[in-house]
Amino acid sequence: MGDVEESRQKRTFVEQYEKHKLSPLEELIFKPLEENGLRNLTREEIEKYLSLDIKALKKTKTNMKTIIIAQETQRILSENKQKLLNKIKEREEDEHAREV
């Protein structure tokens, strides 16, 4: 019986996880809110973020708080894009120097 109950619990967990996990778009939107903030983003992610269509996002079932976070982060990214890209370049150069 223990194995059957454990299996049922695992299946329930997976079903709930699948239902509530973040979409790739939501993961991108929330990534700057992690510990290192905007420094977590790669060049590609910055470009993706800047190309987000906020108006189209508002027409979806996306939570309004998520849309506001995306909108404000997009504004901050556009204002500081060059500084962030320079930091990424420095970080890549430092990593490359450590490898050599």
C-alpha positions as CSV (number, residue, x, y, z in Angstrom):
1,M,0.0,0.0,0.0
2,G,2.8,2.4,0.8
3,D,4.1,2.3,-2.8
4,V,0.6,2.9,-4.2
5,E,0.1,5.9,-1.9
6,E,3.5,7.3,-2.7
7,S,2.9,6.9,-6.4
8,R,-0.4,8.7,-6.1
9,Q,1.2,11.6,-4.2
10,K,3.9,12.0,-6.8
11,R,1.4,12.0,-9.6
12,T,-0.7,14.7,-7.8
13,F,2.5,16.8,-7.3
14,V,3.4,16.5,-10.9
15,E,-0.1,17.5,-12.0
16,Q,-0.1,20.5,-9.7
17,Y,3.4,21.5,-10.8
18,E,2.4,21.4,-14.5
19,K,-0.7,23.4,-13.8
20,H,1.2,26.2,-11.9
21,K,4.7,26.3,-13.4
22,L,5.8,29.5,-15.1
23,S,5.8,29.7,-18.9
24,P,9.1,30.6,-20.6
25,L,7.8,34.2,-21.0
26,E,7.0,34.4,-17.3
27,E,10.4,33.0,-16.4
28,L,12.0,35.8,-18.5
29,I,9.8,38.5,-16.9
30,F,10.6,37.4,-13.4
31,K,14.3,36.6,-14.0
32,P,15.5,40.2,-13.1
33,L,13.7,39.8,-9.8
34,E,16.1,37.1,-8.7
35,E,19.1,37.7,-6.4
36,N,21.5,39.5,-8.8
37,G,18.7,41.4,-10.6
38,L,19.3,42.7,-14.1
39,R,22.9,41.2,-14.0
40,N,21.2,37.8,-14.4
41,L,20.2,38.6,-17.9
42,T,22.2,37.6,-21.0
43,R,22.4,39.7,-24.1
44,E,19.8,37.6,-25.8
45,E,17.4,37.9,-22.9
46,I,17.9,41.7,-22.8
47,E,16.9,41.8,-26.5
48,K,13.9,39.6,-25.9
49,Y,12.8,41.6,-23.0
50,L,13.1,44.9,-24.9
51,S,11.1,43.4,-27.8
52,L,8.2,42.3,-25.6
53,D,4.9,43.7,-26.8
54,I,3.3,44.9,-23.6
55,K,0.1,45.9,-25.4
56,A,-0.3,42.3,-26.7
57,L,0.6,41.0,-23.3
58,K,-2.3,43.0,-21.8
59,K,-4.7,41.2,-24.2
60,T,-3.7,37.8,-22.8
61,K,-4.8,36.2,-19.5
62,T,-1.5,37.3,-18.0
63,N,-1.7,38.6,-14.4
64,M,-1.7,42.5,-14.3
65,K,1.1,42.5,-11.7
66,T,3.2,40.5,-14.1
67,I,2.5,42.9,-16.9
68,I,3.4,45.9,-14.7
69,I,6.7,44.2,-13.7
70,A,7.4,43.5,-17.4
71,Q,6.6,47.1,-18.4
72,E,8.7,48.7,-15.7
73,T,11.6,46.3,-16.2
74,Q,11.5,47.0,-19.9
75,R,11.7,50.7,-19.2
76,I,14.7,50.3,-16.9
77,L,16.4,48.0,-19.4
78,S,15.9,50.5,-22.3
79,E,17.3,53.3,-20.1
80,N,20.4,51.3,-19.0
81,K,20.9,49.0,-22.0
82,Q,24.4,50.1,-22.9
83,K,25.6,49.9,-19.3
84,L,24.3,46.4,-18.9
85,L,25.8,45.2,-22.2
86,N,29.1,46.7,-21.1
87,K,28.9,44.8,-17.8
88,I,28.1,41.6,-19.6
89,K,31.1,42.1,-21.9
90,E,33.3,42.7,-18.9
91,R,32.0,39.5,-17.2
92,E,32.6,37.5,-20.4
93,E,36.1,38.8,-20.7
94,D,36.8,38.0,-17.0
95,E,35.5,34.5,-17.5
96,H,37.6,34.0,-20.6
97,A,40.7,35.3,-18.9
98,R,40.2,32.8,-16.0
99,E,39.9,30.0,-18.5
100,V,43.2,30.8,-20.2
